[in-house]
Amino acid sequence: MANMEDETQVEAGEETAETKEIKSKKHDSGARDLEKVTDYVEETEISAQSIGDAMKAMSDRKTKERALKQERERELAKVKINKDDVDLIVKEMEIQRHMAERTLREHKGDVVEALIALTN
C-alpha cells in the first residue's frame, strides 16, 4: 500500500510539473502575441517626415484654392450689371442686395437667367 501511495504522490508530482509546463507555454504564447501586436504598431507609426509632407500638400492645395477663388472674384467684378436689375431681383426675390449682385454677375448681367437660377 505504501508503494501505491508513493506512486500516486509521484504521479501527482509529475502532473504538477506538466501542468506548470502547460501554463508557462500558455503564458509565453500570450507574450508572443503581445510582442506581435507591439511590433505591428511600431511598424505602422507615422513618421514626422510623412506628417510634414502631408501638411505641406494640404497647405499647397489650400493656397491654390484661394488663388482660384480670388481669380474668380476678379472675373465677376469685371462684369457690368444694371442697378435697376439688382433692384428688381431684390424686390421680387426678397434677397439681400449682395446676393442679387452676385447672382447677376455669375450670369453675366442677364436678369432672366439670374431669376431662373434663383427660383430653381
C-alpha distances in whole Angstrom, upper triangle without the diagonal:
4,5,5,6,9,10,11,12,14,15,16,18,20,21,22,24,25,27,28,30,31,33,34,36,37,39,40,42,43,45,46,48,49,51,52,54,55,56,58,60,61,63,64,66,70,71,74,77,76,76,80,81,80,82,85,85,85,88,90,90,91,94,95,94,97,99,99,100,102,104,104,105,108,109,109,111,114,114,117,117,120,120,121,118,115,117,117,113,112,115,113,110,109,107,108,111,108,106,110,111,108,108,111,111,108,110,113,115,115,115,114,111,110,110,109,106,106,106,103
4,5,5,6,9,10,10,12,14,15,16,18,20,21,22,24,25,27,28,30,31,33,34,36,37,39,40,42,43,45,46,48,49,51,52,54,55,57,58,59,61,63,64,68,70,73,75,74,75,78,79,79,81,83,84,84,86,88,88,89,92,93,93,95,98,98,99,101,103,103,104,107,108,108,110,113,113,117,116,119,119,120,117,115,116,116,113,112,114,113,109,109,107,107,110,107,106,109,110,107,107,111,110,107,109,112,114,115,115,114,111,110,110,108,105,105,105,103
4,5,5,6,9,10,10,12,14,15,16,18,20,21,22,24,25,27,28,30,31,33,34,36,37,39,40,42,43,45,46,47,49,51,52,53,55,57,58,59,61,63,67,68,71,73,73,73,77,78,77,79,82,82,82,85,87,87,88,91,92,92,94,97,97,97,100,102,102,103,106,107,107,109,112,112,115,115,118,118,119,116,114,116,116,112,111,113,112,108,108,106,106,109,107,105,108,109,106,106,109,109,106,108,111,113,113,113,113,110,108,109,107,104,104,104,101
4,5,5,6,8,10,10,12,14,15,16,18,20,21,22,24,25,26,28,30,31,32,34,36,37,39,40,41,43,45,46,47,49,51,52,53,55,56,58,60,61,65,67,70,72,71,72,75,76,75,77,80,80,80,83,85,85,86,89,90,90,92,95,95,95,98,100,99,101,104,105,105,107,109,110,113,113,115,115,117,114,111,113,113,109,108,111,109,106,105,103,104,106,104,102,105,107,103,103,107,106,103,106,108,111,111,111,110,107,106,106,104,101,101,101,99
4,5,5,6,9,10,10,12,14,15,16,18,20,21,22,24,25,26,28,30,31,32,34,36,37,39,40,42,43,45,46,48,49,50,52,54,55,57,58,60,64,65,68,71,70,70,74,75,74,76,79,79,79,82,84,84,85,88,89,88,90,93,93,94,96,98,98,100,102,103,103,105,108,109,112,111,114,114,115,112,110,111,111,108,107,109,108,104,104,102,102,105,103,101,104,105,102,102,106,105,102,104,107,109,110,109,109,106,105,105,103,100,100,100,98
4,5,5,6,8,10,10,12,14,15,16,18,20,21,22,24,25,27,28,30,31,33,34,36,37,39,40,42,43,45,47,48,49,51,52,53,55,57,58,62,64,67,69,68,69,72,73,73,75,78,78,78,81,83,82,84,86,88,88,90,92,93,93,96,97,97,99,102,103,103,105,107,108,111,111,114,114,115,112,110,111,111,108,107,109,108,104,104,102,102,105,102,100,104,105,101,102,105,104,102,104,107,109,109,109,109,106,104,105,103,100,100,100,98
4,5,5,6,8,10,10,12,14,15,16,18,20,21,22,24,25,27,28,30,31,33,34,36,37,39,40,41,43,45,46,47,49,51,52,53,55,57,61,62,65,68,67,68,71,72,71,73,76,76,76,79,81,81,82,85,86,86,88,90,91,91,94,96,96,97,100,101,101,103,106,106,109,109,112,112,113,110,108,110,110,106,105,108,106,103,102,100,101,103,101,99,102,103,100,100,103,103,100,102,105,107,107,107,107,104,102,103,101,98,98,98,96
4,5,5,6,8,10,10,12,14,15,16,18,20,21,22,24,25,26,28,30,31,33,34,36,37,39,40,42,43,45,46,48,49,50,52,54,55,59,61,64,66,65,66,69,70,70,71,74,74,75,77,79,79,80,83,84,84,86,89,89,89,92,94,94,95,98,99,99,101,104,104,107,107,110,109,111,108,105,107,107,103,103,105,104,100,100,98,98,101,98,96,100,101,97,97,101,100,97,100,103,105,105,105,104,101,100,101,99,96,96,96,93
4,5,5,6,9,10,10,12,14,15,16,18,20,21,22,24,25,27,28,30,31,33,34,36,37,39,40,42,43,45,46,48,49,51,53,54,58,59,62,65,64,64,68,69,68,70,73,73,73,76,78,78,79,82,83,83,85,87,88,88,91,93,93,94,97,98,98,100,103,103,106,106,109,109,110,107,105,106,106,103,102,104,103,99,99,97,97,100,97,95,99,100,97,97,100,100,97,99,102,104,104,104,104,101,100,100,98,95,95,96,93
4,5,5,6,9,10,11,12,14,15,16,18,20,21,23,24,25,27,29,30,31,33,35,36,37,39,41,42,43,45,47,48,49,51,53,56,58,61,63,62,63,66,67,67,69,72,72,72,75,77,77,78,81,82,82,84,86,87,87,90,92,92,93,96,97,97,99,102,102,106,105,108,108,110,107,104,106,106,102,102,104,103,99,99,97,97,99,97,95,98,99,96,96,100,99,96,99,101,104,104,104,104,100,99,100,98,95,95,95,93
4,5,5,6,8,10,10,12,14,15,16,18,20,21,22,24,25,27,28,30,31,33,34,36,37,39,40,41,43,45,46,47,49,51,55,57,60,62,61,62,65,66,65,67,70,70,70,73,75,75,76,79,80,80,82,85,85,85,88,90,90,91,94,95,95,97,100,100,103,103,106,106,107,104,102,104,104,100,99,102,101,97,97,94,95,97,95,93,96,97,94,94,98,97,94,96,99,101,101,102,101,98,97,97,95,92,92,93,90
4,5,5,6,9,10,10,12,14,15,16,18,20,21,22,24,26,27,28,30,31,33,34,36,38,39,40,42,43,45,46,48,50,53,55,58,60,59,60,63,64,64,66,69,69,69,71,74,73,74,77,78,78,80,83,83,84,86,88,88,89,92,93,93,95,98,98,102,101,104,104,105,102,100,102,102,98,97,100,98,95,94,92,93,95,93,91,94,95,92,92,96,95,92,94,97,99,100,100,99,96,95,95,94,91,91,91,88
4,5,5,6,9,10,11,12,14,15,17,18,20,21,22,24,26,27,29,30,32,33,35,36,37,39,41,42,43,45,47,48,52,54,56,59,58,59,62,63,63,64,67,68,68,70,72,72,73,76,77,77,79,82,82,83,85,87,87,89,91,92,93,95,97,98,101,101,104,104,105,102,100,102,102,98,97,100,99,95,94,92,92,95,92,91,94,95,92,92,95,95,92,94,97,99,100,100,99,96,95,95,94,91,91,91,88
4,5,5,6,8,10,10,12,14,15,16,18,20,21,23,24,26,27,29,30,31,33,35,36,37,39,41,42,43,45,47,50,52,55,57,56,57,61,62,61,63,66,66,66,69,71,71,72,75,76,76,78,80,81,81,84,86,86,87,90,91,91,93,96,97,100,100,103,103,104,101,99,101,101,97,96,99,98,94,94,91,92,94,91,90,93,94,90,91,94,93,90,93,95,98,98,98,98,95,93,94,92,89,89,90,87
4,5,5,6,8,10,10,12,14,15,16,18,20,21,22,24,25,27,28,30,31,33,34,36,37,39,40,42,44,45,49,51,54,56,55,56,59,60,59,61,64,64,64,67,69,69,70,73,74,74,76,79,79,79,82,84,84,85,88,89,89,91,94,94,97,97,100,100,101,98,96,98,98,94,94,96,95,91,91,89,89,91,89,87,90,91,88,88,92,91,88,90,93,95,95,96,95,92,91,91,90,87,87,87,84
4,5,5,6,9,10,10,12,14,15,16,18,20,21,22,24,26,27,28,30,32,33,34,36,38,39,40,42,44,47,49,52,54,53,54,57,58,58,60,63,63,63,66,68,67,69,71,73,72,74,77,77,78,81,82,82,84,86,87,88,90,92,93,96,96,99,99,100,97,95,97,97,93,92,95,94,90,89,87,87,90,87,86,89,90,87,87,90,89,87,89,92,94,94,95,94,91,90,90,89,86,86,86,83
4,5,5,6,9,10,10,12,14,15,16,18,20,21,22,24,26,27,28,30,31,32,35,36,37,39,41,42,46,47,50,53,52,53,56,57,56,58,61,61,62,64,66,66,68,70,71,72,74,76,76,77,80,81,82,83,86,87,87,89,92,92,95,95,98,98,100,97,95,97,97,93,92,95,94,90,90,87,87,90,87,85,89,90,86,87,90,89,86,89,91,94,94,94,94,91,89,90,89,86,86,86,83
4,5,5,6,9,10,11,12,14,15,17,19,20,21,23,24,25,27,29,30,31,33,35,36,37,39,41,45,46,49,52,51,52,55,56,55,57,60,60,60,63,65,65,66,69,70,70,72,75,75,75,78,80,80,81,84,85,85,87,90,91,94,94,97,97,98,95,93,95,95,91,91,93,92,88,88,86,86,88,86,84,87,88,84,85,88,87,84,87,89,92,92,92,92,89,87,88,87,83,84,84,81
4,5,5,6,9,10,11,12,14,15,17,18,20,21,23,24,26,27,29,30,32,33,35,36,38,39,43,45,48,50,49,50,53,54,54,56,58,59,59,61,63,63,64,67,68,68,70,73,73,74,76,78,78,79,82,83,83,85,88,88,92,92,94,94,96,93,90,92,92,89,88,90,89,86,85,83,83,86,83,81,85,86,82,82,86,85,82,85,87,90,90,90,90,86,85,86,84,81,81,81,79
4,5,5,6,9,10,10,12,14,15,16,18,20,21,22,24,26,27,28,30,32,33,34,36,38,41,43,46,48,48,48,51,53,52,54,57,57,57,60,62,62,63,66,67,67,69,71,72,72,75,77,77,78,81,82,82,84,87,87,91,91,94,93,95,92,90,92,92,88,87,90,89,85,85,82,82,85,82,80,84,85,81,82,85,84,81,84,86,89,89,90,89,86,85,86,84,81,81,81,79
4,5,5,6,9,10,10,12,14,15,16,18,20,21,22,24,26,27,29,30,31,33,35,36,40,42,45,47,46,47,50,51,51,53,55,56,56,59,61,60,62,64,66,66,68,70,71,71,74,76,76,77,80,81,81,83,86,86,90,90,93,93,94,92,89,91,91,88,87,90,89,85,85,82,82,84,82,80,83,84,81,81,84,83,80,83,85,88,88,89,88,85,84,85,83,80,80,81,78
4,5,5,6,9,10,11,12,14,15,17,18,20,21,23,24,26,27,29,30,32,33,35,39,41,44,46,45,46,49,50,49,51,54,54,54,57,59,59,60,63,64,64,66,68,69,69,72,74,74,75,78,79,79,81,84,84,88,88,90,91,92,89,87,89,89,85,84,87,86,82,82,80,80,82,80,78,81,82,78,78,82,81,78,81,83,86,86,86,86,82,81,82,80,77,77,78,75
4,5,5,6,9,10,11,12,14,15,17,18,20,21,23,24,26,27,29,30,32,33,37,39,42,44,43,44,47,48,48,50,52,53,53,55,57,57,58,61,62,62,64,67,67,68,70,72,72,74,76,77,77,79,82,83,86,86,89,89,90,87,85,87,87,83,82,85,84,80,80,77,78,80,77,76,79,80,76,77,80,79,76,79,82,84,84,85,84,81,80,81,79,76,76,76,74
4,5,5,6,9,10,10,12,14,15,16,18,20,21,22,24,26,27,28,30,32,35,37,40,42,42,42,45,47,46,48,51,51,51,54,56,56,57,60,61,61,63,66,66,67,69,71,71,73,75,76,77,79,81,82,85,85,88,88,90,87,85,87,87,83,82,85,84,80,80,78,78,80,77,75,79,79,76,76,80,79,76,79,81,84,84,84,84,81,80,81,79,76,76,77,74
4,5,5,6,9,10,10,12,14,15,16,18,20,21,22,24,25,27,29,30,34,36,39,41,40,41,44,45,45,47,50,50,50,53,55,54,56,59,60,60,62,64,65,65,68,69,70,71,74,75,75,77,80,80,84,84,87,87,89,86,83,85,86,82,81,84,83,79,79,76,77,79,76,74,78,78,75,75,78,77,74,77,79,82,82,83,83,79,78,79,77,74,74,75,72
4,5,5,6,9,10,11,12,14,15,17,19,20,21,23,24,26,27,29,33,35,38,40,39,40,43,44,43,45,48,48,48,51,53,53,54,57,58,58,60,62,63,63,66,67,68,69,72,73,73,75,78,78,81,81,84,84,86,83,81,83,83,79,78,81,80,76,76,74,74,76,73,71,75,76,72,72,76,75,72,74,77,79,80,80,80,76,75,76,75,71,71,72,69
4,6,5,6,9,10,11,12,14,16,17,18,20,21,23,24,26,27,31,33,36,38,37,38,41,42,42,44,46,47,47,49,51,51,53,55,57,56,58,61,61,62,65,66,67,68,71,72,72,74,76,77,80,81,83,83,85,82,80,82,82,78,78,80,79,76,75,73,73,75,72,71,74,75,71,72,75,74,71,74,76,79,79,80,79,76,75,76,74,71,71,72,69
4,5,5,6,9,10,10,12,14,15,16,18,20,21,22,24,26,30,31,34,36,36,37,40,41,40,42,45,45,46,48,50,50,52,54,55,55,58,60,60,61,64,65,66,67,70,71,71,73,76,77,80,80,83,83,85,82,80,82,82,78,78,80,80,76,76,73,73,75,72,71,74,74,71,71,75,74,71,73,76,78,79,79,79,76,75,76,74,71,71,72,69
4,5,5,6,9,10,10,12,14,15,17,18,20,21,23,25,28,30,33,35,34,35,39,39,39,41,44,44,44,47,49,48,50,53,53,54,56,58,58,59,62,63,64,65,68,69,69,71,74,74,78,78,81,81,83,80,77,80,80,76,76,78,77,73,73,71,71,73,70,68,72,72,69,69,72,71,68,71,73,76,76,77,77,73,72,73,72,68,68,69,66
4,5,5,6,9,10,11,12,14,15,17,18,20,21,23,27,29,32,34,33,33,37,38,37,39,42,42,42,45,47,46,48,51,52,52,54,56,57,57,60,61,62,63,66,67,67,69,72,72,75,76,79,79,80,77,75,77,77,73,73,76,75,71,71,68,68,70,68,66,69,70,66,67,70,69,66,69,71,74,74,75,74,71,70,71,69,66,66,67,64
4,5,5,6,9,10,11,12,14,15,16,18,20,21,25,27,30,32,31,32,35,36,36,38,40,41,41,43,45,46,47,49,51,51,53,55,56,56,59,61,61,62,65,66,67,68,71,72,75,75,78,78,80,78,75,77,78,74,73,76,75,71,71,68,68,70,67,66,69,70,66,67,70,69,66,69,71,74,74,75,75,72,70,71,70,67,67,68,65
4,5,5,6,9,10,10,12,14,15,16,18,20,24,26,29,31,30,31,34,35,34,37,39,39,40,43,44,44,46,48,50,50,52,54,55,56,58,60,60,62,64,65,66,68,70,71,74,75,78,78,80,77,74,77,77,73,73,76,75,71,71,68,68,70,67,65,69,69,66,66,69,68,65,68,70,73,73,74,74,71,69,71,69,66,66,67,64
4,5,5,6,9,10,11,13,14,15,17,19,22,25,28,30,29,29,33,33,33,35,38,38,38,41,42,42,44,46,47,47,50,52,52,53,56,57,57,59,62,63,63,65,67,68,72,72,75,75,77,74,71,74,74,70,70,73,72,68,68,65,65,67,64,62,66,66,63,63,67,65,62,65,67,70,70,71,71,67,66,67,66,62,63,64,61
4,5,5,6,9,10,11,12,14,16,17,21,23,26,28,27,27,31,32,31,33,36,36,36,39,41,41,42,45,46,46,48,50,51,52,54,56,56,58,60,61,62,64,66,67,70,70,73,74,75,73,70,72,73,69,68,71,70,67,66,64,63,65,63,61,64,65,61,62,65,64,61,64,66,69,69,70,70,67,65,66,65,62,62,63,60
4,5,5,6,9,10,10,12,14,16,19,21,24,26,25,26,29,30,30,32,35,35,36,38,40,40,42,44,45,46,48,50,50,51,54,55,56,57,60,61,62,63,66,67,70,71,74,74,76,73,71,73,73,70,69,72,71,68,67,65,64,66,63,62,65,65,62,62,66,64,61,64,66,69,70,71,71,67,66,67,66,62,63,64,61
4,6,5,6,9,10,11,12,14,18,20,24,25,24,25,28,29,28,31,33,33,34,37,38,38,40,42,43,44,46,48,49,50,52,54,54,56,58,59,60,62,64,65,68,69,72,72,74,71,69,71,72,68,67,70,70,66,66,63,63,65,62,60,63,63,60,60,64,62,59,62,64,67,68,68,68,65,64,65,64,60,61,62,59
4,5,5,6,9,10,11,12,16,19,22,24,22,23,26,27,26,29,31,31,32,34,36,36,37,40,41,41,43,46,46,47,49,51,51,53,55,56,57,59,61,62,66,66,69,69,71,68,66,68,68,65,64,67,66,63,62,60,59,61,58,57,60,60,57,57,61,59,57,59,62,64,65,65,65,62,61,62,61,57,58,59,56
4,5,5,6,9,10,11,14,16,19,22,21,21,25,26,25,27,30,30,31,33,35,35,37,39,40,41,43,45,46,46,49,50,51,52,55,56,57,58,61,62,65,66,69,69,71,68,66,68,69,65,64,67,67,63,63,60,59,61,58,57,60,60,57,58,61,59,57,60,62,64,65,66,66,63,61,63,61,58,58,59,57
4,5,5,6,9,10,14,15,19,20,20,21,24,25,24,27,29,29,30,33,34,35,36,39,40,40,42,44,45,46,48,50,51,52,55,56,56,58,61,62,65,66,69,69,71,69,66,69,69,66,65,68,68,64,64,61,60,62,59,57,61,61,57,58,61,59,57,60,61,64,65,66,66,63,61,63,62,58,59,60,57
4,5,5,6,9,12,15,18,20,18,19,23,23,22,25,27,27,28,31,32,32,34,36,37,38,40,42,42,44,46,47,48,50,52,53,54,56,58,59,62,63,66,67,69,66,63,66,66,62,62,65,64,61,61,58,57,59,56,54,58,58,54,55,58,56,54,56,58,61,62,63,63,59,58,60,58,55,55,57,54
4,5,5,6,10,12,16,18,16,17,20,21,20,22,25,25,26,28,30,30,32,34,35,36,38,40,41,41,44,45,46,48,50,51,52,54,56,57,60,61,64,64,66,64,61,63,64,60,60,63,62,59,58,55,55,57,54,52,55,56,52,53,56,54,52,55,57,59,60,61,61,58,56,58,57,53,53,55,52
4,6,5,9,10,14,16,15,16,19,20,20,22,24,25,26,28,30,30,32,34,35,36,38,40,41,42,44,46,46,48,50,51,52,54,56,58,61,62,65,65,67,65,62,65,65,62,61,64,64,60,60,57,56,58,55,53,57,57,53,54,57,55,53,56,58,60,61,62,63,59,58,60,58,55,55,57,54
4,6,9,10,14,15,14,15,18,19,19,21,23,23,25,27,29,29,31,33,34,35,37,39,40,41,43,44,45,47,49,50,51,53,55,56,60,61,64,65,67,64,61,64,65,61,61,64,63,60,60,57,56,57,54,53,56,56,52,53,56,54,52,54,56,59,60,61,61,58,57,59,57,54,54,56,53
4,6,9,13,14,12,13,17,17,16,19,21,21,22,24,26,26,28,30,31,32,34,36,36,38,40,41,42,44,46,47,48,50,52,53,57,57,61,61,63,60,58,61,61,57,57,60,60,56,56,53,52,54,51,49,52,52,49,50,53,51,48,51,53,56,57,58,58,54,53,55,54,50,51,52,49
4,6,10,12,10,11,14,15,15,17,19,20,20,23,24,25,26,29,30,31,32,34,35,36,39,40,41,43,45,46,47,49,51,52,56,56,60,60,62,59,57,60,60,57,56,59,59,55,55,52,51,53,49,48,51,51,48,49,52,50,47,51,52,55,56,57,58,54,53,55,54,50,50,52,50
4,7,8,6,7,10,11,11,13,15,16,17,19,21,21,23,25,26,27,29,31,32,33,35,37,38,39,41,42,43,45,47,49,52,53,56,57,59,56,54,57,57,54,54,57,57,53,53,49,49,50,46,45,49,48,45,46,49,47,44,48,49,52,53,54,55,51,50,52,51,47,48,50,47
4,5,5,7,9,10,11,13,14,16,17,19,20,21,23,25,26,27,29,31,32,33,35,37,38,39,41,43,44,45,47,49,53,54,57,57,60,57,55,58,59,55,55,58,58,54,54,51,50,51,47,46,50,49,46,47,50,48,45,49,50,53,54,55,56,53,51,53,53,49,49,52,49
4,5,5,6,9,10,11,12,14,15,16,18,20,21,22,24,26,27,29,30,32,33,35,36,37,39,41,42,43,45,47,51,52,55,55,58,56,53,56,57,54,53,57,57,53,53,49,48,49,45,45,48,47,44,46,48,46,44,47,48,51,53,54,55,52,50,52,52,48,48,51,49
4,5,5,6,9,10,10,12,14,15,16,18,20,21,23,24,26,27,29,30,32,33,35,36,37,39,41,42,44,46,49,51,54,55,57,55,52,55,57,53,53,56,56,53,53,49,48,49,45,44,48,47,43,45,47,45,43,46,47,50,52,53,54,51,49,52,51,47,48,50,48
4,5,5,6,9,10,11,12,14,15,17,18,20,21,23,24,26,27,29,30,32,33,35,36,38,39,41,43,44,48,49,53,53,56,53,51,54,55,51,51,54,54,51,51,47,46,47,43,43,46,45,41,43,45,43,41,44,45,48,49,51,52,48,47,49,48,45,45,48,45
4,5,5,6,9,10,11,12,14,15,17,18,20,21,23,24,26,27,29,30,32,33,35,36,38,39,41,43,46,47,51,51,53,51,49,51,52,49,48,52,52,48,48,45,43,44,41,40,43,43,39,41,43,41,39,42,44,46,48,49,50,47,45,47,47,43,43,46,44
4,5,5,6,9,10,10,12,14,15,16,18,20,21,23,24,26,27,29,30,32,33,35,36,37,39,41,45,46,49,50,53,50,48,51,52,49,48,52,52,48,48,45,43,44,40,40,43,42,38,40,43,40,38,42,43,45,47,49,50,46,45,47,47,43,44,46,44
4,5,5,6,9,10,11,12,14,15,17,18,20,21,23,24,26,27,29,30,32,33,35,36,38,40,43,45,48,49,52,49,47,50,51,48,48,51,51,48,48,44,43,43,40,39,42,41,37,39,41,39,37,40,41,44,46,47,48,45,43,46,45,42,42,45,43
4,5,5,6,9,10,11,12,14,15,17,18,20,21,23,24,26,27,29,30,32,33,35,37,38,42,43,46,47,49,47,45,47,48,45,45,48,48,45,45,41,40,41,37,36,39,39,35,36,39,37,35,38,39,42,43,45,46,42,41,43,42,39,39,42,40
4,5,5,6,9,10,11,12,14,15,16,18,20,21,23,24,26,27,29,30,32,33,35,37,40,41,45,45,48,45,43,46,47,43,43,47,47,43,43,40,38,39,35,35,38,37,33,35,38,35,33,37,38,41,42,44,45,41,40,42,42,38,38,41,39
4,5,5,6,9,10,10,12,14,15,16,18,20,21,23,24,26,27,29,30,31,33,35,39,40,44,44,47,45,42,45,47,44,43,47,47,44,44,40,39,39,35,35,38,36,33,35,37,35,33,36,37,40,42,43,44,41,39,42,42,38,39,42,40
4,5,5,6,9,10,11,12,14,15,17,18,20,21,23,24,26,27,29,30,32,34,37,39,42,43,46,43,41,44,45,42,42,45,45,42,42,39,37,38,34,33,36,35,32,33,35,33,31,34,35,38,39,41,42,39,37,40,39,36,37,39,37
4,5,5,6,9,10,11,12,14,15,16,18,20,21,23,24,26,27,29,31,32,36,37,40,41,43,41,38,41,42,39,39,42,42,39,39,35,34,35,31,30,33,32,29,30,33,31,29,32,33,36,37,39,40,36,35,37,37,33,34,37,35
4,5,5,6,9,10,11,12,14,15,17,18,20,21,23,24,26,27,29,31,34,36,39,39,42,40,38,40,42,39,38,42,42,39,39,35,34,34,30,30,33,32,28,30,33,30,28,32,32,35,37,38,40,37,35,38,38,34,34,37,36
4,6,5,6,9,10,11,12,14,15,17,18,20,21,23,24,26,28,30,33,35,38,39,42,39,37,40,42,39,39,42,42,39,39,36,34,34,30,30,33,31,28,30,32,29,27,30,31,34,36,38,39,36,34,37,37,33,34,37,35
4,5,5,6,9,10,11,12,14,15,17,18,20,21,23,24,26,28,31,33,36,37,40,37,35,38,39,36,36,40,40,36,37,33,32,32,28,28,30,29,25,27,29,27,25,28,29,32,33,35,36,33,31,34,34,30,31,34,32
4,5,5,6,9,10,10,12,14,15,16,18,20,21,22,25,26,30,31,34,35,37,35,33,36,37,34,33,37,37,34,34,30,29,29,25,25,28,27,23,25,27,25,23,27,27,30,32,33,35,32,30,32,32,29,29,32,31
4,5,5,6,9,10,11,12,14,15,17,19,20,21,23,25,28,30,33,34,37,35,33,36,37,34,34,38,38,35,35,32,30,30,26,26,28,27,23,25,27,25,23,27,27,30,32,33,35,32,30,33,33,30,31,34,32
4,5,5,6,9,10,11,12,14,15,17,18,20,22,23,27,29,32,33,36,34,32,35,36,33,33,37,37,34,35,31,30,29,26,25,28,26,22,24,26,23,21,24,25,28,30,32,33,30,28,32,32,28,29,32,31
4,5,5,6,9,10,11,12,14,15,16,18,20,22,25,26,30,31,33,31,29,32,33,30,30,34,34,31,31,28,26,26,23,22,24,23,19,21,23,20,19,22,23,25,27,29,30,27,25,28,28,25,26,29,27
4,5,5,6,9,10,10,12,14,15,16,19,21,24,25,28,29,32,30,27,31,32,29,29,33,33,30,30,27,25,24,21,21,23,21,18,20,22,20,18,22,22,25,27,29,30,27,25,28,29,25,26,29,28
4,5,5,6,9,10,11,12,14,15,17,19,23,24,28,29,32,30,28,31,33,30,30,34,34,32,32,28,27,26,22,22,24,22,19,21,22,19,18,22,21,24,27,28,30,27,26,29,30,26,27,30,29
4,5,5,6,9,10,11,12,14,16,17,21,23,26,28,30,28,26,29,31,28,28,32,32,29,30,27,25,24,21,20,22,20,17,19,20,17,15,19,19,22,24,26,27,24,23,26,26,23,24,28,26
4,5,5,6,9,10,11,12,14,16,19,20,24,25,28,25,23,26,28,25,25,29,29,26,27,23,22,21,17,17,19,17,14,16,18,15,13,17,17,20,22,24,25,23,21,24,24,21,22,25,24
4,5,5,6,9,10,10,13,15,18,20,23,24,27,25,23,26,28,25,25,29,30,28,28,24,22,21,17,18,20,17,14,17,18,15,14,18,18,20,23,24,26,24,22,25,26,23,24,27,27
4,5,5,6,9,10,11,13,17,19,22,24,27,25,23,27,28,26,26,30,30,28,29,25,24,22,19,19,20,18,15,17,18,14,13,17,16,18,21,23,25,23,21,25,26,23,24,27,27
4,5,5,6,9,10,11,15,16,20,22,24,22,20,24,25,22,23,27,27,25,26,22,21,20,16,16,17,15,12,13,14,11,10,13,13,16,18,20,22,19,18,21,22,19,20,23,23
4,5,5,6,9,10,13,15,18,19,22,20,18,22,23,21,21,25,25,23,24,20,18,17,13,14,15,12,10,12,13,10,10,13,13,15,18,19,22,19,17,21,22,19,20,23,23
4,5,5,6,9,12,14,18,19,23,21,19,23,24,22,23,27,28,26,26,23,21,19,16,16,17,14,12,15,15,11,12,15,13,15,18,20,23,21,19,23,24,21,22,26,26
4,5,5,7,11,13,17,19,21,19,18,22,23,21,23,26,26,25,26,23,21,19,16,16,17,14,12,13,13,9,9,12,10,13,16,18,20,18,17,21,22,19,21,24,24
4,5,5,9,10,14,16,18,16,15,19,20,18,19,22,23,21,22,19,18,15,13,13,13,10,8,10,9,6,7,9,8,10,13,15,18,16,14,17,19,16,17,21,21
4,6,8,10,13,14,18,16,15,18,20,18,19,22,23,22,23,20,18,15,12,14,14,10,9,12,11,7,10,12,10,11,15,16,20,18,16,19,21,19,20,23,24
4,6,9,13,15,18,17,16,19,21,20,21,24,25,24,25,22,21,18,15,16,16,12,12,14,12,9,11,12,10,11,14,17,20,18,17,20,22,20,21,25,26
4,6,10,13,15,13,13,17,18,17,18,22,22,21,23,20,19,16,14,15,14,10,10,11,9,6,8,9,6,7,11,13,16,15,14,17,19,17,19,22,23
4,7,10,12,11,11,15,16,16,17,20,21,21,22,20,19,15,14,15,13,10,11,12,9,7,11,11,8,7,10,12,15,15,14,17,19,18,19,22,24
4,6,9,7,8,11,12,12,14,16,17,17,18,17,16,13,12,13,10,8,10,10,7,7,10,10,8,5,8,9,13,13,11,14,17,16,16,20,21
4,5,5,7,9,10,11,13,14,16,17,18,17,16,13,13,14,11,9,12,12,9,10,13,12,11,7,9,9,13,14,13,14,17,18,17,20,22
4,5,5,6,9,10,11,12,14,15,16,15,14,10,12,13,10,9,12,13,10,12,15,15,14,10,12,11,15,16,14,15,18,19,18,20,23
4,5,5,6,9,10,10,12,14,15,15,15,12,14,15,11,11,14,14,11,14,17,16,15,11,12,10,13,15,14,14,17,18,17,19,22
4,5,5,6,9,10,10,12,13,13,13,11,13,12,9,9,12,11,8,11,14,12,12,8,9,6,10,12,10,10,14,14,14,16,19
4,5,5,6,9,10,10,11,10,10,7,9,9,6,6,10,9,7,10,13,12,13,9,11,8,12,13,10,11,14,14,13,15,18
4,6,5,6,8,10,10,10,10,8,11,11,8,9,13,13,11,14,16,16,16,13,14,11,14,15,13,12,16,17,14,16,20
4,6,5,6,8,9,10,12,10,13,13,9,11,14,13,11,14,16,15,16,13,12,9,11,13,11,10,13,15,13,14,17
4,5,5,6,7,8,9,8,11,9,6,9,11,9,9,12,14,13,14,12,11,8,10,11,8,7,11,11,9,11,14
4,6,6,5,5,6,6,9,9,6,9,12,11,11,14,16,16,17,14,15,12,14,15,12,10,14,14,11,13,16
4,6,5,8,9,9,13,12,10,13,15,14,14,17,19,18,20,17,17,13,15,16,14,12,15,16,13,14,17
4,6,8,11,12,15,13,10,14,16,14,14,18,18,17,19,17,16,12,12,14,12,9,12,14,11,11,15
4,6,9,10,13,10,9,12,14,12,13,16,17,16,18,16,15,12,13,13,11,8,11,11,8,8,12
4,7,9,12,10,9,13,14,13,15,18,18,19,21,18,18,15,16,17,14,12,14,14,11,12,15
4,7,9,7,7,10,11,11,13,15,16,17,19,17,17,14,16,16,12,11,14,13,10,12,14
4,6,5,6,9,10,11,13,14,16,17,19,17,18,16,18,18,14,14,17,15,12,15,17
4,5,5,6,9,10,11,12,14,16,16,14,16,14,17,17,13,14,17,16,13,16,19
4,5,5,6,9,10,10,12,14,15,14,16,15,18,17,13,15,17,16,14,17,19
4,5,5,6,9,10,10,12,14,13,15,13,15,14,11,12,14,12,10,13,15
4,5,5,6,9,10,11,12,11,12,10,12,12,8,9,12,11,9,12,15
4,5,5,6,9,10,10,9,11,10,13,13,10,12,15,13,12,15,17
4,5,5,6,9,10,10,12,12,14,13,9,12,14,12,11,15,16
4,5,5,6,9,8,9,9,11,9,6,9,10,8,8,12,13
4,5,5,6,5,6,6,9,8,5,9,11,10,10,13,15
4,5,5,5,8,10,12,11,9,12,14,12,13,16,17
4,6,8,9,11,12,10,8,12,12,10,12,15,15
4,6,6,8,9,6,6,10,10,9,11,14,14
4,6,9,11,9,9,12,13,12,14,17,18
4,6,9,9,8,11,13,13,14,17,18
4,6,6,6,9,10,11,12,15,16
4,6,5,6,9,10,10,12,14
4,5,5,6,9,10,11,12
4,5,5,6,9,10,11
4,5,5,6,9,10
4,5,5,6,9
4,5,5,6
4,6,5
4,6
4
